[in-house]
Amino acid sequence: MLRAIIVDDEILVRATLEKMVDWAAEGFQLAGCYANGQAALEAMERCPADLVFTDIKMPVCSGLEFIDGVHALGLAPHIVVLSAFDEFPLVKQAFKKGAADYVLKQEIVPARMLELVREARAALCAGGDAPAPAPGAAPLRDTNAILQDVIFHNALPGELPGLEQGYVVACFFLDEIYREMARLGTDVNATLTQPLTKLVMQMPQFRSTDGFYSFDMSRHFLFYSLAQPGRTVEKARTFLAQVQRAWKNYMNISCTVGMAAPHAEPETSFYTVLEQAETNTTLRYVLGPGRIYDESYYPQFDPVTALRQAKSCMPFIRAVMEADFAQVEQYKNELVGYMQDLPLEQGQSLALLYLYNLYYEMGFYDMQVAYKLGLDHRLYQRLRAIETQRDLVIYFTSVLRRIMEYFESNYDQQFPDPVLRAKRFLDDSYMRADLTLGEVAQRSGYNEKYFCTLFKKRFDVSYSDYLTGLRIAAARELLEKTNMRMYEVCDAVGYNSVEHFLRTFKRATGQTPLQYRKENVKKHQ
């Protein structure tokens, strides 16, 4: 049986921890409780312990001195540090000295203690995580920089260490960060991004094969490699929860986490996993902020399926965000009619689909707007609690009105979204045969690869397919309504090769341009 000890100068804390866990049931013998580090060291010298809970500030011998003494004895137990809110600088030193975890004394409840004990047992039985690099060791390969390059398509995913052995990608979305800006000041990098990053990298579970990158003020990405011995997806989830707690406890920053892992072929599915992790954070709109979301929540609401159905919602959503009251009224009347005719549960699902996609789309313009407006972030529970179609319509209408009023007064309608700005340039320039992807991407400020990724995510169609669609639609109209020759049509819609135009047109429509013209001229006669 594994041995555990408790080291704390407060008798109440020692007594609480002693009684809070059924130690024997969890595979431990509670070998002793000590009032200071010196007494605990003397006991450890006689009979080493496998698990240690130790306070930081104690008389005679502090927690940090105790950890040094343990290592001087040649021992390497699983150490959990007990701390108060104002002691994080000391906790960081404990991490550097080899502590495995920490817990705030204000957080000590049976469920949390049981979690810590079970995590310790799993780590001890698995032989523990790989040791942290020794102080003064040569710097290891910077996975953070590689992750940044991979996200921006400036490096291949295969450059991430241990990729083929599996990984977890997490996206941290900072909830209501706009509320904190007054205290954080204008230098967000120094007051927010750097401290958040340091907190992650100073945690003992963070390894050289892991990577962390702050994409922007609201979104931060973690690459958690499963190449390390004993690592699992569940251990990744535990680590993400520890990051959440550290950010909340020491920075007063709350976040929602989306996590995802490849089901197969980890080498080729990185971008799919990355997108799924970010998409999972949008479950905050439906089920509430502050949780760690993965596919296990999909039975309640599947965001991937909802986003695939977004095309049917987009005309309505764009009208809402452009504050086009006449258009919205027309769409809304149709939607309300459907909701009133459908059984209540189906009407609730329809409202949820539209509101989720509306919240999602608003995030491209201002990631915090749903929070700023005080919109409901538990849409699933809110809608399911509605008992009549009439109340459903009232709620749906009131949300729309609030959003429209915001965009009417705050929304800069002249291309606020860089990807939308590039798309509108493409809409106006597709007929140019000399138009290049680089020229279009430049309008967004992104490189070509990353622009194509964002374009596909934003509009659910690839850049090349969208451009082809524009040109073929224009060609159809010219074939139907003019007598232009084929080479003239080809030139008018942006192709500099008639042969290429003919092949593309037939692939898109199933007919040659001549067949299409004959068939459609007959229809219009």
Stockholm file with secondary structure:
# STOCKHOLM 1.0

chainA/1-525         MLRAIIVDDEILVRATLEKMVDWAAEGFQLAGCYANGQAALEAMERCPADLVFTDIKMPVCSGLEFIDGVHALGLAPHIVVLSAFDEFPLVKQAFKKGAADYVLKQEIVPARMLELVREARAALCAGGDAPAPAPGAAPLRDTNAILQDVIFHNALPGELPGLEQGYVVACFFLDEIYREMARLGTDVNATLTQPLTKLVMQMPQFRSTDGFYSFDMSRHFLFYSLAQPGRTVEKARTFLAQVQRAWKNYMNISCTVGMAAPHAEPETSFYTVLEQAETNTTLRYVLGPGRIYDESYYPQFDPVTALRQAKSCMPFIRAVMEADFAQVEQYKNELVGYMQDLPLEQGQSLALLYLYNLYYEMGFYDMQVAYKLGLDHRLYQRLRAIETQRDLVIYFTSVLRRIMEYFESNYDQQFPDPVLRAKRFLDDSYMRADLTLGEVAQRSGYNEKYFCTLFKKRFDVSYSDYLTGLRIAAARELLEKTNMRMYEVCDAVGYNSVEHFLRTFKRATGQTPLQYRKENVKKHQ
#=GR chainA/1-525 SS CEEEEEECSCHHHHHHHHHHSCTTTTTEEEEEEESSHHHHHHHHHHSCCSEEEEESSCSSSCHHHHHHHHHHTTCCCEEEEEECGGGHHHHHHHHHTTCCEEEEGGGCCHHHHHHHHHHHHHHHHTTCSCCCCCTTCCCCCCHHHHHHHHHTTSSCGGGSTTGGGCEEEEEEEETTGGGGHHHHCSCHIIIIIHHHHHHHHTSTTCCTTCEEEECSSSEEEEEEESCSTTCCHHHHHHHHHHHHHHHHHHHCCCEEEEEECCSSCTTTCHHHHHHHHHHHHTHHHHHCSSSEECGGGTTTCCHHHHHHGGGGTHHHHHHHHTTCHHHHHHHHHHHHHHHHHSCHHHHHHHHHHHHHHHHHHHTTTCTTHHHHTTCCSCHHHHHHTCCSHHHHHHHHHHHHHHHHHHHHHHCCCSCCSHHHHHHHHHHHHTTCTTCCHHHHHHTTTSCHHHHHHHHHHHHSSCHHHHHHHHHHHHHHHHHHHCCCCHHHHHHHTTCSCHHHHHHHHHHHHSSCHHHHHHHHHHHHC
#=GC SS_cons         CEEEEEECSCHHHHHHHHHHSCTTTTTEEEEEEESSHHHHHHHHHHSCCSEEEEESSCSSSCHHHHHHHHHHTTCCCEEEEEECGGGHHHHHHHHHTTCCEEEEGGGCCHHHHHHHHHHHHHHHHTTCSCCCCCTTCCCCCCHHHHHHHHHTTSSCGGGSTTGGGCEEEEEEEETTGGGGHHHHCSCHIIIIIHHHHHHHHTSTTCCTTCEEEECSSSEEEEEEESCSTTCCHHHHHHHHHHHHHHHHHHHCCCEEEEEECCSSCTTTCHHHHHHHHHHHHTHHHHHCSSSEECGGGTTTCCHHHHHHGGGGTHHHHHHHHTTCHHHHHHHHHHHHHHHHHSCHHHHHHHHHHHHHHHHHHHTTTCTTHHHHTTCCSCHHHHHHTCCSHHHHHHHHHHHHHHHHHHHHHHCCCSCCSHHHHHHHHHHHHTTCTTCCHHHHHHTTTSCHHHHHHHHHHHHSSCHHHHHHHHHHHHHHHHHHHCCCCHHHHHHHTTCSCHHHHHHHHHHHHSSCHHHHHHHHHHHHC
//
